[in-house]
Amino acid sequence: MANAHDTGYKLLFSTPELVRDLILGFVPDEWLHGLDYSTLERVPGSYVTEDFGHRADDIVWRVKVGGEWVYLYLLIEFQSRVDKYMALRMMVYGGLLYQDLLKRGEVLADGRRPPAAGPAHCPLQR
């Protein structure tokens, strides 16, 4: 069962301004200042797996870089306790996200998958 606080966190992290502040405040990479935060866009985070199962991320975002959609996906996973397999879960979520992009035809002009930055992990636990 989902934690009762999830709804509040999901509401907070559903605003582009808060997501921008989260990125700039917790990820120290200088290149992040070049992102066009006015283009932050929430994308579907619910997937149907190959065996027709259902998987859902809490919140997923993308943003433009240099005027083009360079798929920088920010997966925000709300956790109420430590999960020793979180790195594996993040890999699975990334794979499901790419499968979904391919199914929706969101590929580059030459058919390649769009580039995506790897997960930036912020080990905050509530």
N, C-alpha and C positions, 0 to 999 in steps of 0.2 A: 504494500500500500504506500502511496506517495506521502511524503512528509507534509504536514499541514502548512509548513512555511514555504513550500515550493510555489504555491500560488502567488504569494507576495514577491518572491524573488523573480518569478517569471514576469510579473507585471513590471517590476523595476527594470529588468534587463530587456524589456520590449521597447524601450525608447532609444533611438539612435544616439542621443546626447550622452546617455549613461554608458552605452557601449563604447563610444569614442573615449570618454574619460577613463573607462576601465583599461582600454588598450594603452593609452598614453601614460596612465598612472602606474601600471604594473609591468609593462613590457618595455625594457630599457633600450630597445633598438632604435637608432636614429632614423632609419628609413621609414618608420611608421609615421613620422611627421609629414611625409610626402603623400599620404593617402588622401583621397578626396572623401572626407567623412560626410559630406552632403549626399553622397550616393549610397550610404549604408542601406542595405536592403535585407530584410528577413526573408529567408527561403524555407521551403518545406523541410521539416525535420522528421517526417513520418515515412517509413519505407515498408514495402512488402518484399520479403526475402525470396530467394529462389525456391524455397520449399513452402511458399505462401504464408509464412509467418509474418507477424507484425513487429516492427522495431521502431522506437521513437526516441529522438534526441530531445532534450529540453528546449533549447533555442539554438538556431544556426543563422549566421549572418554572412553577407558578402559585401565587398566594397570595390570601387574602381581605383585603379592606379594609373596615373599618366593618361587619363582619358579613356582607358580601355578596361573591360572587365578582366582583371587578373583575379582569379577566384581565390581570394584570401578568405577562407572560411573560419569563422570563429565559433567553435562549438563550445557552448557553455553548458556544462553538465552539473546539475545541482546534487550534491552529495551530503547526506547527513552523517555518514560515518566513512571511515577509511576503507577503501576497496583495494586489496593487494593486487588485483588483476586489472586495475584501471588502465594501464598502458595497453593491454590487450583489447579492452572495451573501446578505447579511442581508435585503435587500428580498425576494428570491426566497423565502427561508426563511419570512419573515413572511407572504407570500402563500400559500404552501403550508400554513402553520399555519391561516390563516383558512379556506382551502378545506376542510381536514380538520374544523375545528370545525363548519362548515356541513353537511358530509356526516353528521356524528355528531349533528346536531340541537342542538348546544350554542350556542343563540342566546338572546337576551333574550326576555321574555314577548311583546313586540310584534314579534318576528321580526328585529330588528336584530342585527348582529354584536355580540359583547361588546366593551367597550372594552379596548384594550391600550395599555400605555405603550410608547413608541418605544424603540429599543435604546439602552442605555447602553453606551458603548464604553470598554473598559479596554485600552489598547494594550500589554499585556504580551506579550512574545514570549519563548519559551524557546529 
